[in-house]
Amino acid sequence: MDRTTLRDEQARLLRLRSQRLDRRSAPVAGAVETVRELCGVHAQLPSSSALTLRPRTSGLVAADVERARVGERALVRTWCMRGTFHLIASDDAGWLLALLGPVLIAKAGRRHAELGLDEDTFARALRIIRRALDRDGALTRAELADRLSGGGVDPSGQRIAHLVHRAGLEGLVCHGPDRGGEPTFVLLEDWAGQAAGRSQPLDREQALGELARRYLAAYGPAGPRDLAWWSGLEVREARAAWSRLAGELVEVEVAGEPAWLLASRAAWLADARPQEPLVHLLPGFDVLMLGYRSRALAVPEEHAHAVWTGGGFIKPTLTVDGRAVATWSSTRRARRLQVTVEPLGQLPERLHAALEAEVADIGRFLGVAATLDIVGRSDG
């Protein structure tokens, strides 16, 4: 059977629908359900991870996200995909870390050797961290460094970051409640133990298949190399994960390369495009920008440096039908927020009403009055 060749705009719209950024997606109201549907949300900046959920939910507010993490402990903030901070459902933490942790630890081996961190040092450090958190409860990174130093493990320089990172990837620690604006660390088994215990244990092959299925549900159409980029898996393991989904996939072509959708969504290929443009103010590090090996579909090549500004930073973007047309920033004073949009080209007047609605919804989400300023716009 010949595969369907998708135009770029078709591929973008399908990805928006997978990402719950299309009004035809089944509504999901809760923070936990949405994080689970997306198989995790990038959380290097906690404020961005909350804003990532806003356009994908209905009625959610920022306080709901923190309540789900700290009050209900149904969400965990820890190192996961690509070895970076993610917000994941607590009942996903066990199998995701068991699958990805060993791969990501192996990839960091050279840097560990440069810092003089061998396996004996890590073993001693993790024992000290476990004892300290078990005895004292939530501790900041500086407090963990003090405990390590007192236990004979040198935490100086970048070593402390790698020691705590290793503890996270091994499923020992995760972020606890913030203290004075600073994150603390707690034992993952204490934070999410009951939730993690409710999930069925998966062997590695089962976990690979589950990850590929979850990834395609949230990011399709995509391919194994996209999965490898997003997750941190080796490409060979991503391909092995794909092979476990035989019979569950539909092959298409995106930008001249093979890609796949879940077969359960094959009807989407014949679906008409939305009646109105899909306009979204996405935060920095939004998962739509982080989920694929190539970013060309989402960001025009001539504007790539305006969005990917170096040092791993991804600016907030205004997207129309999944394509970046502007970057944006915000300034907050008391209970007022000014959203400043800087177009990458000409921003059509017909989009302004939808953009105003997005700004108002950000205000609703954050509980502030929000106003819009478009750079270069004259209303006179």
N, C-alpha and C positions, 0 to 999 in steps of 0.2 A: 504494500500500500504506500503511495507517494505521500510524503509529508507536506503539510501545509506551510507555505512560505508566508510569513507575517511581515507586513509593512511595519516600519518603526513605530508609527503611532498606534498600530494594533497591539504590538508587544507591550508598549508602555501602558495602555489601558488594561490589558490583561494583568499586568503586574500590579497596577493600582487596585484592581478588584481583589487579587490575592492578598494585598496588603491592607485590606479593609479601608481603602481610601476612595471607594466607589459607592455611591448610595445604594447600589443594587446588592452590595454585600449584606449578608444577614447581620442585623444589629447585635452588637455585644456591648453591654452596659458596664460591666465590672472591670476593674483594673486587673485582677488575677486572671480572669478568663481571657482578656485581651493579650496579656503577656504570654500566657500559655499558647494562644493561637499563633502568636508571632515567634514562638520558640525562643523567647528572650528579647530584651530590649537593651541596646547599648547604654551604659550608665556611667561613662567616665565623668560626665557632669550630671549630677542627680536632677537638676532642674530640667535638663534636656530630656532625660528619660521620662519624666512626667509629661512634658509637652509632646513627646512622641505619641503618647496614648490619647491625647485630646481629640485630634481629628478622626480617630479610629473608634471612638466610643460615643455614647449619647448620654448627656447629663453628668458625666464624671467631672469632679473638680480635683485640684491638686492635692488637697488634704486627704482625699480618698486613697490616693496612691501611697502616701506615707502611712496612713492608717492600716492599709493592707500589709505593709512591710513591717512596721514596728508594733502596731496594736494587735493585728491578727496573726502576724508572722507567716502569712501565706505567700509572701514574696521574699526572696533572698537577693541581696546585692553582694556579688562576689566575682572573682575572676572566672571567666568561662570561655566563650568563643574567642578565638585568636589570642587568648591569654589576657584579654582586656576586661574591664569591669562591665558586668551585665546585670540587669534585673531579670531574674528567672523565677518561675513558680517553684515554691518550696518542694512540691512533690516531683519536680523534674531535676532537682539538684543532684540527687544520688547518681542517677544513670548518666546524666550529662557529664559530670566531673569524672566518673569512672571511665567514660569513653574518651574524653578529650584531654584530661589531665596528664596521662602518661605521654601523649604525643607532644604536648606543649612543654612539658618538663624536659623531654629529650632535645627539643629545638633550642632550649636555653642553655644547653650543656657548655657550649664554648664560653659564653659570658660568665657562667658560674665558675669555670676554671680560671678565667682571668681575675676573678675576685677572690680566688682561693677558697671557694666553697665546694668541698667534696661531699660525698654521700654520708660520711661519718659526721661531718659538721651539721649537715641538714638533719640527720637523725637526732643528734643531741639538741639542736635548736627546737625541733618540733616537740620533743619531750618537755623542754622547759616551757614552751608556749602553752602546751596543754595543761601542765600543772598550774601555771600562773592564771590562766583563764578559768580553770576549774575552781581554784581557790578564791580568786579576787573578782570574778565576773568581768564585765566589759572593761577593756583597756585600750588606750590610744596606742598609736605606733611608737611614740616616744616612751611610753610606759613599758611596752613590750621590749624595746631596746634596752631599757634599764634592767629588766628581768634577765634578758639574755646575757648582758655584760656581767651581771652578778653570778650567772651560772657558768661563766667561763667561755662564752661564745662571743666573739668580736662582732658587734653590729655596726661598726663605723662606716661612714661614707654610704655607698649604694648597697652595701651588704644587707642592711636592715630591710630595704624594699624587696630585695630578692628572697630573703628569708621568710617574710610574711607572705609574699606572693606564692612561694612554694607551699606554705601551709594552706593557702586558699585552694590551690590546684589539687592538693591531696585530699581536699574535703574536710580539713581540720577546722578552719576558721571561715567566717564571713563577716560582713559589716553588721554591727549592732546599732543601737540608737546613737545619734549624734550627741556630743557633749560640748556645749559652748561653741557650736558651729564646727566642731572637729569630729570626724568619724571615729568610732570605736570598733574594736574587733571582739567577737564572741565565738564560742565553740559552735560550729554548724549543727552538731548533733543536739545541742540544747535549743538552738534557735528554731530549727526546722525538723527536729527529730521525729515528731509524731506525723507530720505531713509526709516526710520522706519515707516513713515506715509504711504508709498506705499504698505506695506505688509498688508494682510488681518488679522484682529484680530481673534484669536483662543481661544475657551474656553478650559478648562483644558483637557478634554477628547480628543479633536481634537489635542491639542498640544502634548499629550502623543503619539498619533498615528503618528504624523508627526516626532517626535523625533526618535521613533523606526524605522520608514521607512528610515529616513536619516542615522541613525546609521548603519543599515544593509547594505545600499547602499555603505557605506564607509568602513565597517569592517567585513561584512559577509564572511564566515559563523561564527555565534556567537549565543549566547543565552541571555535570560533575565538577568541572573546574570552578564554577561559581560556588558550589557547596564547599569545596576545599578552601577557597579564598575566605568565605564567610566564617567557616568553623575553625580553621587552623589544621584540619586533617591533611594528611598527604593525599595527593591526587589519586594514587593507586587505591587508597582506602575509600575515597569518595566514589570512585568507579565501582568498587566492590559493593558499596552501599546501593548504588543505582541498580546493580544486577539483582539485588534482593527484591526489587520492585517490579520484576518482569510481569507483564500482564496488567499492571496498574497504571501504565503511562501511555501518553499520546505524544508522538514526536512531531515537532514543528521546526521551522527554520527562523532564526532571529539574527539579523545582521550578518547573513551569510554562513552562520554556524548552526549545527543542530542544537535544539533545546527541547525541553519536555514539560508537559503539564500532567497533572493527575488525570487519569481517564474519567474519573467522576465529574470532571469539569470540562469535558469535551464540548458540551453544549455551549460553553462560553464563546467558542470560536465562531459561532453563527450569530451571536448576540449583537444587536445594533449598538453603536456607541451612545453614550449618554446624550440627552437632549441639550444639556447645558454644559459649558466647560467645567472641569473639576479643578477648583482653585484651592490651594492649600498653602498655609504658612507653616512650613516644617522647621523644627528646631535644628540646631547644629547636631551633627552625628545622628541624624534620623536614619532609621534602619533601611529606608528606601535607597539611601545613598551608600550604604555600607554592605549591601547584600550580594553584590555581583563583582566578578573579576574586572569587567569593563564598565566604566561609568558613562560611556559615550551616549547611551540612550537618554540618560537623565540630565546630563549637563553638556551643552554644546562645546565642542573642542575649543573654540575661540574664547570661551569664558571659563574654562576649567580652572585657571589660576585665581579667578575671582572667588571661587567656591572652595577649592582645595588650596589653602593659603600657606602650606608648609608646616613642618613640625607636627604633622598628623592632625591638624585642626581642620574641621569642616564647618563652614559658616552656615547659619540658618538660611534657608532658601524659600522663595516663593515659587511654587510650581503650578503650571497650568497643563492639565492632562498629562502629568508626570514628567514634564520637562521644565527645568529651571529657567525662569525669566527674570529673576531679581534675587538679590540677597537682602537680608533685613537684620536689624538689631533693635534692641529695646533699652529704654532708660526708665528706671522706676524711682519715683519719689513719693514717699508715704503711700497713699492708696491710689496713686495715679501711675499709669504706664503709657509712655509714648513709644509707638512702633514706627521705626523709620525704614522705609523700603527704598532700596537703591536699584533701579532697573538695570538689567544687563544690555538692554536695547530700548526700543520704543515699547511702552506699556499701553496697550489699547484702552481707550476710555471705557469700552464695554465691560472691562474686567473690574472696574473700580468698585462697583456695588458689591460684587462677591468678595473683593478684598476687604472692604469695610466690614462685611459680615464676619470674615475670619478674625479681624482685629477685635471686634466686639466679643467674639466667642473666646478669644484668649483672655480678655478681661473677665468674662464670666468664669472661666476656668481658674484664674488666679485670684478672683475676688477683688478686682480693682476696676476703676474706670480707665478704659484704654482709648487712645486717640491715634490716628494715622497721619503720618507725614510721608509723602512721596517725594524723593529728591528730584528736583527739576520740574515738579508739577506747579502750575500756576492756576489758581481758581479764580483769578481776578477777571 
